[in-house]
């Protein structure tokens, strides 16, 4: 399905970038690809994740092949990809090697996906915060210095992410079980969603090879829905997620000596008002008030990044 009709891209997307550029935004759940012709998006498609932290290398390669089958073809001048888990040059090269067969002769650039977010927010400097399946903050100042906070993956961090909220829903349900309490609204919703009939079975399911980071991140919606309906436990979890994300942002802001902007994006960051308010309030306590919610998907920051690269 082509998503162009539902996308509003900023003037940054219309930078005078000549030729054909493929922009990739590789998340924990899906890979989104947009084909830009002279800076204008002409094709927008999705496939499964091609992040090798979330799927096997073979599955990542298959998902990239599917995506390029939809948006590839003809001469491609450049591929600019943002992905979680790009922590070293070796990480970037490994992903570039998977992309290369689908864009022979093209220049391939691989960066951490937070860079797409900052550019999509129309900023050359500042701090971008990802709040999706995982979480991370990345920023850059006028001197070209960079700083990063979080982004360590779900075993070491990802506070405030979809995975974190999903895991906390499981932990909440198990604590109630240990206390001899009946399942509450969140626990019942979780049990129904994952298809088990009592909280004790969540333990084996959580550790099962049939579930994983993406599966539990998808349960975050249950927490958000219950919070919106007034559930105090879920409101507290969503508020904590916002505060944890703000802590990541503040670390990067202070390292770079910036006042802002701080741009919050990705699935949770763009779509959960309660989380946004908690995020803003926590940063305001530290005197950081130039806080923005991303209004377009990060992949539409690619033309700006390519234009900067060609300066």
C-alpha positions in Angstrom: 0.0 0.0 0.0 1.3 3.4 -0.9 1.2 5.8 2.0 2.0 9.1 0.3 -1.6 10.4 0.4 -1.5 10.4 4.2 1.9 12.0 4.6 2.6 15.7 5.0 6.3 16.5 4.5 8.0 19.7 5.5 9.8 22.1 3.3 13.0 20.3 4.4 11.8 17.4 2.1 11.8 19.7 -0.8 15.5 20.6 -0.6 17.1 20.8 -4.0 18.4 17.2 -3.9 18.9 15.9 -7.4 18.6 12.3 -8.5 17.0 9.3 -6.9 17.4 8.8 -3.2 15.9 5.9 -1.2 15.3 6.8 2.4 15.0 3.9 4.9 13.7 4.1 8.5 14.4 0.8 10.1 12.6 0.2 13.4 12.1 -2.8 15.6 8.8 -3.7 14.0 9.0 -2.5 10.4 11.2 -1.0 7.7 9.8 2.0 6.0 11.2 3.1 2.6 10.5 6.2 0.6 11.7 6.9 -2.9 12.6 10.5 -3.5 13.0 11.9 -7.0 14.8 15.2 -7.0 13.7 15.7 -3.4 10.1 14.8 -3.9 8.6 11.6 -2.4 7.1 9.4 -5.2 6.8 6.0 -3.5 6.3 5.0 0.1 6.2 1.4 1.2 6.7 -0.9 4.3 8.2 -4.3 4.9 9.2 -6.2 8.1 12.0 -5.1 10.3 15.5 -5.3 8.8 17.2 -4.5 12.1 19.4 -7.5 13.0 18.9 -6.8 16.7 15.3 -7.8 16.2 15.4 -10.4 13.4 17.9 -12.8 11.9 20.3 -11.6 9.3 18.5 -13.8 6.8 15.1 -12.3 7.7 16.5 -8.8 7.5 17.8 -9.5 4.0 14.5 -11.0 2.9 12.6 -7.9 4.2 14.9 -5.6 2.5 14.5 -7.5 -0.8 10.7 -7.2 -0.4 10.9 -3.5 0.2 13.3 -2.8 -2.7 11.0 -4.8 -4.9 8.3 -2.2 -4.1 10.3 1.0 -4.3 13.5 0.1 -6.2 14.1 -0.2 -9.9 16.1 2.0 -12.3 19.0 4.1 -11.3 19.4 4.8 -7.5 21.9 7.5 -6.7 21.9 7.2 -2.9 20.4 5.1 -0.1 20.2 6.9 3.3 19.2 4.6 6.1 18.5 5.2 9.8 18.3 2.3 12.1 18.3 1.4 15.7 21.4 -0.5 17.0 23.9 1.4 14.9 26.5 1.9 17.6 29.8 1.4 15.7 31.2 1.7 12.2 31.0 -2.1 12.0 27.2 -2.0 12.7 26.8 0.6 10.0 28.9 -1.4 7.5 27.0 -4.7 8.2 23.7 -3.0 7.3 25.2 -1.3 4.3 26.3 -4.7 3.1 22.7 -6.0 3.3 21.5 -2.9 1.3 24.2 -2.9 -1.4 22.8 -5.7 -3.6 19.6 -3.8 -4.1 21.2 -0.5 -5.1 24.3 -1.3 -7.3 26.6 1.7 -7.6 24.6 3.8 -5.1 26.2 5.8 -2.3 25.0 4.1 0.9 24.9 6.0 4.3 23.8 4.3 7.5 23.2 6.2 10.7 21.4 5.8 14.0 17.7 6.4 13.4 17.6 9.4 15.8 19.4 11.5 13.2 16.5 11.1 10.8 14.2 12.4 13.6 16.1 15.6 14.2 16.2 16.4 10.4 12.5 15.6 10.1 11.9 18.2 12.8 13.5 20.8 10.6 16.5 21.2 12.9 20.2 21.2 12.1 21.2 21.2 15.7 19.3 20.0 18.9 18.4 16.7 20.5 16.1 14.1 19.0 14.4 11.5 21.3 13.1 8.2 19.9 10.1 6.7 21.8 9.1 3.7 19.8 9.8 0.0 20.2 13.0 1.1 21.9 14.2 4.5 23.1 17.3 6.7 22.6 18.4 10.3 22.5 20.9 11.8 20.0 22.0 15.4 19.4 24.4 17.7 17.7 25.5 21.3 18.3 26.8 24.1 16.1 30.4 22.9 16.6 29.4 19.5 15.1 29.9 17.7 18.4 27.5 14.8 19.0 26.1 13.3 22.1 23.9 10.2 22.7 22.0 8.9 25.7 20.4 5.5 26.0 19.8 3.3 23.0 21.5 0.4 24.7 18.8 -2.1 23.7 16.0 -3.8 25.7 18.2 -5.9 27.9 20.2 -2.9 29.2 17.8 0.0 28.9 15.1 1.3 26.5 13.3 3.1 29.4 10.1 4.8 28.3 9.8 2.6 25.2 7.0 0.4 23.9 8.9 -2.6 25.1 9.4 -1.1 28.6 5.6 -0.4 28.9 4.7 -3.9 27.7 7.2 -5.5 30.1 5.9 -3.3 33.0 2.3 -4.5 32.2 3.6 -8.1 32.7 5.4 -7.2 35.9 2.3 -5.5 37.3 0.2 -8.5 36.6 2.7 -10.9 38.2 3.0 -8.7 41.3 -0.8 -8.7 41.8 -0.7 -12.5 41.5 2.0 -12.8 44.1 0.0 -10.6 46.4 -3.1 -12.8 46.1 -5.1 -10.1 44.2 -7.5 -10.7 41.4 -6.4 -9.5 37.9 -7.3 -5.8 37.5 -8.3 -4.0 34.3 -4.8 -3.9 32.9 -4.1 -7.6 33.8 -7.3 -8.8 32.2 -6.6 -6.8 29.0 -3.1 -8.3 28.9 -4.2 -11.8 29.4 -6.9 -11.5 26.7 -4.4 -9.9 24.3 -1.7 -12.6 24.7 -4.2 -15.5 24.9 -3.5 -17.0 28.4 -6.0 -17.5 31.1 -4.1 -16.7 34.3 -1.1 -14.4 35.2 1.3 -17.2 36.1 1.4 -18.3 32.5 2.8 -14.9 31.5 6.2 -16.0 32.9 6.7 -18.8 30.4 5.2 -16.8 27.6 7.5 -13.9 28.2 10.6 -16.1 28.0 9.3 -18.1 25.1 11.2 -18.0 21.8 7.8 -17.4 20.2 7.6 -13.9 21.7 10.2 -11.2 21.8 10.9 -7.5 21.9 8.4 -6.5 19.2 5.7 -8.8 20.6 5.8 -7.2 24.1 6.2 -3.7 22.7 2.9 -4.2 20.9 1.2 -4.6 24.4 2.1 -1.0 25.3 -1.2 0.0 23.6 -3.0 -1.7 26.5 -1.3 0.5 29.0 -2.0 3.6 27.0 -5.7 2.7 26.5 -6.2 2.0 30.2 -4.4 5.2 31.1 -6.7 7.2 28.8 -9.7 5.5 30.5 -8.5 6.7 33.9 -6.7 3.7 35.3 -4.3 5.2 37.9 -1.7 2.4 37.6 -1.4 2.9 33.9 -1.4 6.7 34.2 1.6 6.3 36.5 3.4 4.1 34.0 2.8 6.4 31.1 4.0 9.4 33.2 7.1 7.5 34.2 7.8 6.7 30.6 7.7 10.4 29.7 10.0 11.3 32.6 12.5 8.6 31.7 12.6 9.8 28.1 13.1 13.4 29.4 16.1 12.2 31.4 17.7 10.9 28.2 17.1 14.2 26.4 18.5 16.2 29.3 21.7 14.1 29.3 22.3 14.9 25.7 21.3 18.6 26.0 23.8 19.1 28.9 26.6 17.4 27.1 26.2 19.6 24.1 25.7 22.9 26.0 22.3 23.5 24.2 19.1 25.1 25.2 17.2 23.1 22.6 15.3 22.2 20.6 14.4 18.8 21.9 12.3 16.9 19.4 10.2 13.9 20.5 9.2 11.4 17.9 8.4 7.8 16.9 5.3 5.9 17.6 4.7 6.6 21.3 6.4 10.0 21.2 4.1 11.2 18.4 0.8 9.7 19.4 0.5 9.6 23.2 -0.5 13.0 24.6 -0.1 12.0 28.3 3.5 10.8 27.6 4.2 14.1 25.8 3.0 16.2 28.7 5.0 14.3 31.2 8.1 14.6 28.9 7.6 18.4 28.6 7.0 18.9 32.3 10.1 17.0 33.4 12.3 19.0 31.0 10.7 22.3 32.1 11.8 21.5 35.6 15.4 21.6 34.3 14.8 24.9 32.4 14.5 23.2 29.0 11.4 24.7 27.3 12.1 24.5 23.6 10.4 21.1 23.2 8.6 20.0 20.1 6.6 17.0 19.0 7.6 15.6 15.6 4.8 16.3 13.1 6.0 14.0 10.3 7.6 10.6 10.1 11.4 10.6 10.5 12.1 9.2 7.1 11.1 12.5 5.6 14.2 14.0 7.1 16.3 12.2 4.6 16.4 14.9 1.9 17.6 17.4 4.4 20.4 15.0 5.5 21.4 14.3 1.9 21.5 18.0 1.1 23.7 18.7 4.2 26.0 15.8 3.1 26.4 17.3 -0.4 27.4 20.8 0.9 
